[in-house]
Amino acid sequence: MSDHAKSNTRVGSPNTTIRVTPTGVVPGAPWSLAPLVPNSVTSERSEQELEIDLEKLEQYQEFSAGINQVLQKYEAAMREMTVRFEILDKDLSLKRNRNPIHHIESRIKSPASIYDKLIRYGKTPTLKNLEEHLMDVAGVRVICSYVNDVKSLMGLLRRQDDLEIVRVKNYIENPKPNGYRSLHAIVRIPVFFMDSKQMIPVEVQIRTIAMDYWASLEHDLRYKSVTDISSDEFAAELLACSKTLEELEGRMQSLANILDSKPKKDKKDGKKAKKRS
């Protein structure tokens, strides 16, 4: 613990809290003390930090001590789901001569983020409640080129009979009021361990490059700007930007449809034509 942290803390004072900065899923994360509002438990998502009252420190330590083994299951499920999409992309590339997936992102929630979410849900932070009430501990985000690719990939997922589609939220057909668009699904995927098979939930987000562009910048504005972007003026502008991108996306999809409807030229025939000329 730094001298600076010690000088800013009075042990035993009612407003003393602990700031936890988890290092991935490794227990024994670094700790520093910081005075805060009494009885506050807040998560700083951009830095994945958690501020906890000293009274709740023991509860957090107990929760985080046994979390590694649980998170290992979710990490395995995340990898399995990522591979599923990679296989689909490769198969579509061979059979349709194009890759619908631009790139894939994945993440595992940090122990601090999981603890904080359970508190916000009104649940006691235990590993049992983690597995029973949180469905987005593991996440996979698939970025596609076109809207039709999003629909196609979701359809292909539904056809995989060993997956359980728990729920789907279609924010493409029904955007959020702020303009956010994406397809969200909770999918249970079978993961085989040494002595068991378990169906582990993974949050899957499928969106286009344009949707991801808007969501990324909206997040950056919301969490990094010193200005309040919840005002009507900012909200209206964000919504307008989303609609502009949606219109552009539709035009690009139309161009792609035109190209897809035309017969594909054989590359070998093209080479022969060049040689004759």
C-alpha positions as CSV (number, residue, x, y, z in Angstrom):
1,M,0.0,0.0,0.0
2,S,1.4,3.4,-0.9
3,D,2.2,6.1,1.6
4,H,-0.2,8.4,-0.3
5,A,-3.1,5.9,0.2
6,K,-2.3,5.6,3.9
7,S,-2.2,9.4,4.4
8,N,-5.7,9.7,2.9
9,T,-7.3,7.1,5.1
10,R,-8.4,7.1,8.7
11,V,-9.0,3.5,9.8
12,G,-12.2,3.1,11.6
13,S,-13.8,6.3,10.2
14,P,-17.3,5.8,8.9
15,N,-16.5,6.9,5.3
16,T,-13.5,4.7,4.7
17,T,-13.7,2.4,1.8
18,I,-11.4,0.0,-0.1
19,R,-10.7,0.4,-3.8
20,V,-10.2,-3.0,-5.5
21,T,-8.4,-3.2,-8.8
22,P,-8.6,-6.8,-10.0
23,T,-5.9,-8.1,-12.2
24,G,-7.9,-10.3,-14.6
25,V,-9.2,-13.3,-12.6
26,V,-6.1,-13.7,-10.4
27,P,-6.9,-13.4,-6.7
28,G,-4.8,-11.2,-4.4
29,A,-5.4,-8.1,-6.5
30,P,-3.7,-4.8,-5.4
31,W,-5.5,-2.7,-2.8
32,S,-5.5,1.0,-2.1
33,L,-7.6,3.0,0.4
34,A,-9.8,5.9,-0.6
35,P,-12.4,7.8,1.4
36,L,-15.8,7.8,-0.1
37,V,-19.5,8.4,0.7
38,P,-20.7,6.1,3.5
39,N,-22.0,2.7,2.5
40,S,-21.3,3.1,-1.2
41,V,-20.6,0.2,-3.6
42,T,-20.0,1.5,-7.1
43,S,-18.2,0.1,-10.1
44,E,-16.0,2.2,-12.4
45,R,-16.6,0.2,-15.5
46,S,-13.9,1.8,-17.7
47,E,-11.2,1.0,-15.2
48,Q,-12.9,-2.2,-13.8
49,E,-12.5,-0.9,-10.2
50,L,-14.8,-1.4,-7.3
51,E,-15.1,0.7,-4.2
52,I,-16.2,-1.2,-1.1
53,D,-16.8,-0.2,2.5
54,L,-14.4,-1.8,5.0
55,E,-17.4,-3.5,6.5
56,K,-18.0,-5.4,3.3
57,L,-14.3,-6.1,2.5
58,E,-14.4,-9.6,4.1
59,Q,-17.5,-10.4,2.1
60,Y,-15.7,-9.4,-1.1
61,Q,-12.5,-11.3,-0.2
62,E,-14.6,-14.5,0.5
63,F,-16.4,-14.1,-2.8
64,S,-13.3,-13.5,-4.9
65,A,-11.3,-16.2,-3.2
66,G,-13.1,-19.1,-4.9
67,I,-14.1,-17.4,-8.2
68,N,-11.2,-18.6,-10.3
69,Q,-12.5,-22.1,-10.8
70,V,-16.0,-20.8,-11.7
71,L,-14.6,-18.3,-14.2
72,Q,-12.5,-21.0,-15.8
73,K,-15.8,-22.7,-16.9
74,Y,-17.0,-19.4,-18.4
75,E,-13.7,-18.8,-20.2
76,A,-14.0,-22.3,-21.7
77,A,-17.5,-21.6,-22.9
78,M,-16.4,-18.3,-24.4
79,R,-13.6,-20.1,-26.3
80,E,-16.0,-22.8,-27.5
81,M,-18.5,-20.1,-28.8
82,T,-15.7,-18.2,-30.5
83,V,-14.6,-21.3,-32.3
84,R,-18.2,-22.0,-33.4
85,F,-18.3,-18.6,-35.2
86,E,-14.8,-19.1,-36.7
87,I,-15.9,-22.4,-38.2
88,L,-19.1,-20.9,-39.6
89,D,-17.1,-18.1,-41.1
90,K,-14.7,-20.5,-42.8
91,D,-17.5,-22.7,-44.1
92,L,-19.3,-19.7,-45.6
93,S,-16.1,-18.5,-47.1
94,L,-15.6,-21.9,-48.9
95,K,-19.2,-22.3,-50.0
96,R,-20.3,-18.7,-50.7
97,N,-16.9,-17.2,-51.5
98,R,-17.2,-14.5,-48.9
99,N,-16.5,-14.0,-45.2
100,P,-19.5,-12.6,-43.3
101,I,-17.6,-12.0,-40.1
102,H,-15.3,-9.0,-40.0
103,H,-13.9,-9.8,-36.6
104,I,-14.7,-11.4,-33.2
105,E,-14.2,-10.0,-29.7
106,S,-14.6,-11.7,-26.4
107,R,-14.4,-10.9,-22.7
108,I,-14.9,-12.3,-19.2
109,K,-16.3,-10.1,-16.5
110,S,-13.9,-9.2,-13.8
111,P,-14.6,-10.4,-10.2
112,A,-15.3,-6.8,-9.1
113,S,-17.8,-6.3,-12.0
114,I,-19.6,-9.5,-11.1
115,Y,-19.7,-8.6,-7.4
116,D,-21.1,-5.2,-8.2
117,K,-23.8,-6.5,-10.5
118,L,-25.0,-9.0,-7.9
119,I,-25.3,-6.2,-5.4
120,R,-27.2,-4.1,-8.0
121,Y,-29.5,-7.1,-8.6
122,G,-30.2,-7.3,-4.9
123,K,-28.5,-10.7,-4.6
124,T,-26.0,-11.8,-2.0
125,P,-22.6,-12.0,-3.7
126,T,-22.0,-15.7,-3.7
127,L,-20.7,-18.1,-6.3
128,K,-24.0,-19.9,-6.3
129,N,-25.9,-16.7,-7.1
130,L,-23.3,-15.9,-9.8
131,E,-24.2,-19.1,-11.6
132,E,-27.9,-18.8,-11.0
133,H,-28.6,-15.1,-11.8
134,L,-25.9,-13.8,-14.1
135,M,-26.0,-14.9,-17.8
136,D,-23.4,-12.5,-19.2
137,V,-20.3,-13.5,-17.3
138,A,-18.8,-14.7,-20.6
139,G,-19.4,-12.6,-23.7
140,V,-18.7,-12.9,-27.4
141,R,-19.2,-10.1,-29.8
142,V,-19.3,-10.8,-33.6
143,I,-18.9,-7.9,-36.0
144,C,-20.3,-8.5,-39.5
145,S,-20.2,-6.5,-42.7
146,Y,-23.9,-6.3,-43.5
147,V,-27.3,-6.6,-41.7
148,N,-28.2,-9.7,-43.7
149,D,-25.0,-11.4,-42.2
150,V,-26.3,-10.8,-38.7
151,K,-29.6,-12.5,-39.5
152,S,-27.9,-15.3,-41.3
153,L,-25.5,-16.1,-38.4
154,M,-28.3,-16.0,-35.9
155,G,-30.2,-18.5,-38.1
156,L,-27.2,-20.8,-38.3
157,L,-26.8,-20.7,-34.5
158,R,-30.4,-21.8,-34.1
159,R,-29.8,-24.8,-36.3
160,Q,-27.0,-26.1,-34.0
161,D,-29.1,-28.6,-32.0
162,D,-26.6,-28.9,-29.1
163,L,-27.0,-25.2,-28.3
164,E,-29.8,-23.8,-26.1
165,I,-31.0,-20.3,-27.1
166,V,-32.2,-18.9,-23.8
167,R,-33.5,-15.6,-25.1
168,V,-33.0,-13.1,-27.9
169,K,-33.3,-9.3,-27.8
170,N,-33.4,-7.8,-31.3
171,Y,-32.3,-4.2,-31.0
172,I,-31.9,-4.0,-34.8
173,E,-35.6,-4.3,-35.5
174,N,-36.4,-2.5,-32.2
175,P,-33.6,-0.1,-31.5
176,K,-33.2,1.3,-28.0
177,P,-34.5,4.9,-27.5
178,N,-30.9,6.3,-27.7
179,G,-30.3,4.7,-31.1
180,Y,-28.4,1.6,-30.0
181,R,-28.8,-1.3,-32.5
182,S,-27.5,-4.9,-32.1
183,L,-28.7,-8.5,-31.8
184,H,-28.3,-9.9,-28.3
185,A,-28.7,-13.6,-27.4
186,I,-28.0,-15.7,-24.3
187,V,-26.8,-19.1,-25.5
188,R,-26.0,-22.1,-23.4
189,I,-23.2,-24.1,-24.9
190,P,-22.0,-27.6,-23.9
191,V,-18.5,-27.6,-22.3
192,F,-16.9,-31.0,-21.6
193,F,-14.7,-31.2,-18.5
194,M,-12.8,-34.1,-17.0
195,D,-15.8,-35.6,-15.2
196,S,-18.8,-33.8,-16.5
197,K,-20.6,-31.9,-19.3
198,Q,-22.1,-28.5,-18.4
199,M,-24.3,-26.1,-20.3
200,I,-22.6,-22.7,-19.7
201,P,-24.3,-19.5,-20.7
202,V,-22.6,-17.0,-23.0
203,E,-23.9,-13.6,-24.0
204,V,-23.6,-13.3,-27.8
205,Q,-23.8,-9.9,-29.5
206,I,-24.0,-9.8,-33.3
207,R,-23.8,-6.5,-35.0
208,T,-22.6,-4.8,-38.1
209,I,-19.5,-2.6,-38.4
210,A,-21.7,0.5,-38.5
211,M,-23.6,-0.6,-35.4
212,D,-20.3,-1.2,-33.6
213,Y,-18.9,2.1,-34.7
214,W,-21.9,4.0,-33.2
215,A,-21.9,1.9,-30.0
216,S,-18.2,2.3,-29.4
217,L,-18.3,6.1,-29.8
218,E,-21.4,6.5,-27.8
219,H,-19.7,4.5,-25.0
220,D,-16.6,6.7,-25.3
221,L,-18.7,9.9,-25.1
222,R,-20.7,8.6,-22.1
223,Y,-17.9,7.4,-19.9
224,K,-15.0,9.7,-20.8
225,S,-16.6,13.0,-21.5
226,V,-16.7,15.6,-18.7
227,T,-20.0,16.9,-20.3
228,D,-23.3,15.4,-19.4
229,I,-24.4,13.8,-22.7
230,S,-27.8,12.7,-21.2
231,S,-29.2,16.1,-22.1
232,D,-31.9,16.3,-24.8
233,E,-29.6,18.0,-27.2
234,F,-26.9,15.3,-27.0
235,A,-29.5,12.5,-27.0
236,A,-31.2,13.8,-30.1
237,E,-27.9,14.1,-31.9
238,L,-26.8,10.6,-31.0
239,L,-30.2,9.3,-32.3
240,A,-29.8,11.2,-35.5
241,C,-26.3,9.8,-36.0
242,S,-27.7,6.3,-35.5
243,K,-30.4,6.8,-38.1
244,T,-27.9,8.2,-40.6
245,L,-25.7,5.1,-40.2
246,E,-28.8,2.9,-40.5
247,E,-29.7,4.6,-43.8
248,L,-26.1,4.3,-45.1
249,E,-26.0,0.7,-44.0
250,G,-29.2,-0.1,-46.0
251,R,-27.6,1.5,-49.1
252,M,-24.5,-0.6,-48.8
253,Q,-26.6,-3.7,-48.3
254,S,-28.5,-2.9,-51.5
255,L,-25.1,-2.7,-53.4
256,A,-24.0,-6.0,-51.9
257,N,-27.3,-7.7,-52.9
258,I,-26.8,-6.5,-56.5
259,L,-23.3,-7.9,-56.6
260,D,-24.5,-11.2,-55.0
261,S,-27.3,-11.6,-57.7
262,K,-24.8,-11.4,-60.6
263,P,-23.1,-14.7,-61.8
264,K,-19.7,-15.1,-60.4
265,K,-16.8,-15.0,-62.8
266,D,-14.4,-17.9,-62.7
267,K,-11.0,-16.7,-61.8
268,K,-9.3,-19.2,-64.1
269,D,-11.4,-17.9,-67.1
270,G,-10.3,-14.4,-66.2
271,K,-6.7,-15.4,-66.4
272,K,-7.2,-17.1,-69.7
273,A,-8.8,-14.0,-71.2
274,K,-5.9,-11.9,-70.1
275,K,-3.4,-14.3,-71.8
276,R,-5.4,-14.2,-75.1
277,S,-5.4,-10.4,-75.1
